[in-house]
């Protein structure tokens, strides 16, 4: 469940021109933004034991892309929940505060993640929602875009987000003409703050998408809109996929459709205006290499690709960085809660500082983890079944209802991760009432199964884990005991989960 650290980034300065192999960049640099980006980051090398065919290589790169998108979206959500909702600065032009802006970017990252799943399905592969727990294990952090961690909103964290979301043309020289005067002022400070906080060069996510875009070309001839230079890929032996690598109608039918996931079907034309909430959430149906290129290009418009768009995450974060440092430099209060770095419920001595030991907060954190894991498993299951399957029992495990439940209950519901996160940020971190708790977003310690039957059994287990967490909350006493409508609503949640689990256990799949 950690593909990212298995990549090796080989830079042109350390590789002889023309060396055979999947990762050898050329020795000369074409005048192209992607080529300049590769000069800075290097080209990713897929482990030889999994790179037996072009489709295998593409699968691994897509799984890495999924880990990146998943990792970024939960970090952005954590930063959003660290904003003090009472004092959140509201933009008079849009009506949105810092928390809204961060959540919107995180939702767009979720849409990117779903597009990656559709590309995996199109290539006859399983959905993949994995990522490593944060912080990365010692020795692995250098292989991430930056050392992923859950941290409150700050100049340093925003600097990392600005840099990792920057467009390719920002490598090897910034085209300042595309930035407003204030943005020009903030850019150098943001990159300096981000790289300083990361303690390393920040790898650019767009290289992975560039590799995939090239692989989805029919041959070495540059194809718009990216027009990638062959000089970067041909000496490195990067292959192309063919239509034979893509699946059939049954596999395509499993792909995530746009509307149930709150998105719009691709293509999107014209592109949205800057800061338009609810827009640029495009989910592509992928049936061939051309569809995959289109999906990659549209994902990258928001930050990982060849150009800056008005809706790019780079500009969103740069503007937010400017608002943050302007307020900080003026000496005013910063509306950020004192949440910990990497909150957790585990026993690793290395993360003891963020350990949630307050009994009430720990009980609610366990429920948060259960609902987060349920949400991920529901999405993977929904992409593993055909429309119309699994309508037995009370019909609660049918594909559309899985998606609806994942979004409306486990993400946005009363005891979904959004509301549980906000609840946790109001609770103490430690047993002595010190500190401030926060959502831990902990993954399972072992990689979940990828086959549908294994996912079905895992979801049944996770629903049982949620029931145990509910029982733990109801058993709290004194000041920690749930109050108001919480006890009754928690019992309703358990009853709903019990009925749902019975239907999930009946699920069968057309494999």
N, C-alpha and C positions, 0 to 999 in steps of 0.2 A: 504494500500500500504506500510505496514511496518510489515511484518511477523517476521522479525529478532528480534525485541524488545519484541515479544510475547513469544519467547522461554525462558525457565529458565534452567540455567546450574547448575546441581546438582553434587557436587563433592563427591568423596568417603569419605572424611574426615568429611563430615557433614551429611552423610546418614547411617542409620543402615543397616548392611548386610541383604539381603534377604527381604527388605521391598517391598511389592507388589506395582506395578506401573510402568509406562513406563520409569521413569527417575532414578530409584534407582540403582546405580552401585554397584558392589560387594565390600565387605570389604577387600578381599585379592587381590593382584596384580600379575597376571601371568607374566612370563618373556617374554613379547611380546611388540613390539613398540607401538601398538595401546593402550594396557592396560596402559603403562606408560604415554601416551598422555592423556588418560582419567583421570589419577591421577592429572594432572595439570589443565586441562580445565573443567572437569566434563562431564556429559552426558546430552544432550539436552532433555528437557521435552516439548512435544507438548501440547498446551492448550487442556484441557479435552473436551471442547465443540466442537472441530473439530476432535478429535481423536477417532471417533466412530468405525472405521474399520481400518485394516492395510493399505488399499489403501488410506484412508483419511489421515492417519499419514504420509504415503510416499508422498502424494501430498503436505502437508504442509512443510515437510523437503525439497522437491524439490523446492518449492517456496522460501524458505529461501536460498537455494543454488543459485537460480537465482538472488536473491537480492545481495548476496555476490559477485557473478561473475560480475554482472552489476556494482555494486558499486566499485569493484576493477578496472574494465576496464576503467571507466570514470576517476577515480583518476590517473591511470597510463597515460591516454591520457593527462590529465591536466598537470601532471608533465612533459610529453614530450613537450608540447607546451610552457612550461616555459623555456626550453633550448634555449639559444641564437643561432639561426641557423648560424650566421656569424662566431661564434667562437666555434662551437660544435667540441669537440675533436674526431677525426676519428681514429678508430683502424686500424693500418696498415695491420693487419692480415685478417681483414674481410671487410674493407672499410666502416664500419658502425659507425656512431657517437652515442652519448648518445640518441638523439631524435629517431633515427631509432630503437635502441635497445628497448626503452620504448614502441614505437608504435607497434613493433612486439609482445612484451609480451601482450599488450592490445588486439591485434587482436586474439592472442591465447585464451585470456580470453573470447572474443566474441564467439569463437568456443566452449569453455566450456559451455557458456550460451545456445548456440544452441543445444548442446547435452542434456542439462537439459530439454529444450523444447521438444525434441524428447521423452525423458522418460515420461514427463507429458502426451503427446499425446498417448503414448503406454498404459498408465494406464487409458485411457478414460477421461482425464482431459483437460482443456483449456490451451493454451499457457499463459505464465506469464512473462512479461518484467518489472514488477514493481520494485520500490525501493523508499525509503523516500528521500526527499530533504536533502541536507547537510547544516549545521551540524545537527546531530540528535537532536530531541527535548530534553529539559532538563529531566534528569531521565532515558533516553533511551540509552545513549551512552555506558553505561556499558555492554549492551547486544550485542554490535557489536564486530567483531574481534579486532578492535581498533576504537576509535572515528573517523568515516569517515569524511573527509573534503578535499576540494580542496586546495592544497598548492603547492608552487613551489618546485622544486627539492632541497633537502638539506640532510645533514647527518642524521637529525632526521627522515625525511620522508622515506629515503632509509632504515634506521634502522627498521622502522615499516614494510616496505614491505619485508625485509629479514626475519623478525620474523614470520609474518603471512603466508609466503609461505614456511616455513621450514618444512622438512620432519619429520614424527612422531618419527623417531629414535633419533631426537635431543632433545626429552624430556626424562628426567631421565638419561642423560649422552650423550655426543656428541662422535660419532665415528670419532675421528680426523684423523684416517688413510685414510679416504676417501677425505680429503681436502689437497690441496697443502699448502706449508708453508705460503705463503702470505694469503691464505684464512683463515688459522688457526689464524693468527694475527688479521685479520679483524673481525672475527666472534663475539668475546666477545664484542668488541666495538660496532658492529652493533646492537646486542641484547640490550646492555645497552642503546644506543642512542634511539632505537625504543621504549623500554618500558618506558624510562624516558619521552619521548615526549608524549606518549599515556597517561601517568599518571595512568596506570592500567596494569594488566596482559593482554597480547594479546591472546584472544581466538583463538584456532587453528581450521581453517575451515575444516580440514580433518576429524574431529569427525563426522560432518554431513554426509560426504560421507561414513564413516565407518558404521554408522547406516543404511544408505541406502543399502550398500553392504550386510550387515547381513540380512536385510529384503528381499533381492533378492535371498537369499539361500533357497534351498528346505527344509532344516531342520537345526538342530544345529551342524551338522558335518562340521568342517572347510573345506573351499573350496579355492583352489588356484586362483590367486597368493597371496592373502592376508592372508589366513589361520587364520581368526579372532578367538580369544579364546572365547569359550562359556561362560566362567566364568564372562565375562564383561556384557553379554546380558541376559543370562537366568535368573539370579536372578532379573533383572530389568523388566522382562516380555516383552522384545522387540519381536514383532511377525515377522512372515515371510509372504511374498506375495505368491500367487499361480498363475498359468497360467490363471485361471479364472478372475483374477484382470486385465489382459491385454486385449487389444481390438481386433478388427478384421481387415481385409484387408483395409477397407475404412479409418479407423483411421491411420493405418500404412502408407497409401498413402499420408496422410497429413504431414508426417514428413519432416523435412528439408533435402533435398539431399545434398551430399557433394559438387559437382562441382559448382552449381550456387552460393554457398556461399564461393567459393575460398578455399575449403578444399579437403581432400582426404577421400574416404570411409574407415572405419575401417575393419579389423585391420591393423595396420602399422607395417611392419616387413621388414628389421630390423629397430630399432629406429634410429632417426637422430643423426648426430654428433652435438656437442655443437655449438651454435651460428649459425646453419644453418637457414638462413632466408627462409620464405615460407614453412618450413617443420613443422611437428608435428601439423598440423591443421586437426585433424581427426574428422569426423562427422559420428556417428554411426547410422545405422538403427536399431531401437529397437523393437523387436516383442515378447520378452519373458524375464524372469528373468535372464537368462544367458547372453543375449545381454546387459542388463542393468548393470550387474556386469562388463562386459568387458569394457563398456563405462566409468563406474566409475573408474576402475583401470587405464585406459589410461589417463583420465583427471588428476588423482592424480599423475601420473608419473611426471607431471610438477610442483609438489610442495606440494600437499595437502595429500599425501598418505604415504605409508609404506617404501619408499626407496628413495634415491637420484639418479636421472638419470642425464646423461650428459646434457640433455636439460631442466633441472628443472629451474623454475623461481627462486627458492631459490639461485642456483648458479649464475644465470644471475644477480640477484640483488646484491648478495654478491660481485661479481666481479665489478659491477658498483659502489657499495659502496666503494670498495678499490680504484678505480680510482678517485672517488670524494674526499675522505679524503686525498689521497696522494697529489693531487693538492692543496687542502686547507691547509694541513700542511706545504707545501712548500712556502706558502704565495703568490702564484700566483693568478691571477684573476679567478674567478669562472664563467663559461659561462652560467649564469642563469639570466633570466629577472626578474625585480622586480614586478612580478604580485601579485595581492592581494590574501589573503586567503578568500575562499568562495565568489567569485564575484556573484552578484545577481541583479535582477531588481525589487525585491519586496519592501514591506514597513515595514518589521519587524525591530523594533529598535535594536534587538540583532545582526543583520547582517549589520548595517549601515556602518561599516568601509569598507566593500567590495561592497557597493552599487555603481552601475554604473550610474552616474548622468550627465556625459558629453553627450550632446544631440546627437552628431554623434555616439558615441560608444553605447549609449542606444538604438538607432534605429537599429544598426546592431546586437546588442545583442538580440533584440526581434526576428529578422529574424533567428538568430542562434537557439534560443529556439524552434521556429516553425519548423525548418528543423529537429532538433533533435527529437522532438515529432512525426513528420511525419515519420521519419525513424523507430522508435520503433513500431508505429502503422502499418506500411507497413509490417514489419516482422511478427507481430502477425496475420495480415490478411492473409499473404501468407501461414502461417501454419494452417489456418482455412478453406482453400478451397482445393478442389481436383484438380489435373492436368486436364486441359481442361475446367474447369468451367470459367465463366465470360469472355467470349471472345466477348461479344456484344459491340455495339457502335464501337469505333475505336480499340477495343481489348487491350486498355492500362492497364486494371485491371486484366488481366490474371495472373495466379500465377507466372510464370517465369518472366514476365515483372515487377511484383511487386518487386521481389527480385533484378532484374537488376537495376530498378530505385532506390531502397533503397541504393544499394552499389555504383553504378556509378554516381548517381546524388546527393542524399541526404547525402551520406558519403564522396565521393571523388570528386564530381563535382565542378564547378567554385563557386557555392553558396552552396556547401555541408559543413558539419560541420568542415571538416579538413581545408579548405581554409578560412572559416569564422573565425575559431579559430585563425589562423595565422594573419588574418587581425586585429582582436580585440587586439592582443598583441602589435600592433603598435600604438594603439590609447590611448588617455588619459582616466583615470578612472573617474575623477571628473570634474564638470562643470567649475572649475577654472583652468583646464588644468593640474592639479597635478595627480600623480600616473600613473599607467599603467593598462589598462583594460585587460580582459581575458574572455574566454568563460564561461558562467554561468551554462550550463548543467542543467537547471531547469526543473523538472518534473511538470506535472499538480498538482494542489493542491488537487484534488479529485481523487480517484482511477478510472482508466478508465474501461469501460465495458469489460467483458471477452467474451461475446457472439459475433459471427461474425457480426450480424446485427448492434449491438451497435458499434463495431469497425469500420464498414463501415461508419456509420453516424459521428463518431468521426473524421475519416480521412477527410471527406468532410469539417467539421468545421475547422480542423487544416490547411487545404489548404486555407480556407478563412482567417484564422489568418495570414498565410504567405503573402497573398495578401495585407492585412492591413499593415503588416510590410514593404513590398516593397513600398507601397504608402507613408509610413512615411519616408523612406530613400529618395525617389524621391522628397519629400517636403522640405528636408533640404536646407538651404541657406548658402551663404557665404563660408567660408573655409570648412564647414562640408558637403557641397553639393557634391553628387557623381560626379566623373569626368571621362574623358577618355571614355572607352567603357562600363563603369558600367551602365549608364542610359539605353542604348539600350539593354544590356544583362539582366538587371532586368525586363524590359518589356517583353523580350522573355521568361524569367522564369515564369512570371505571365500568359502569354498566354498558355504556356505548362501546367501549373498547372490547368488552367481553363478547357482545353480539358481533362486532366486527371481526374479532379473532376467530370466531366459529366459522364465518364465511371464508376468511383467508385460508384456513386449514383445508377447505374444500377445493382450493384453486388447482386447476390442471392447465397444461400449456401445449400448444401445437409447436413442438420444438423444431 
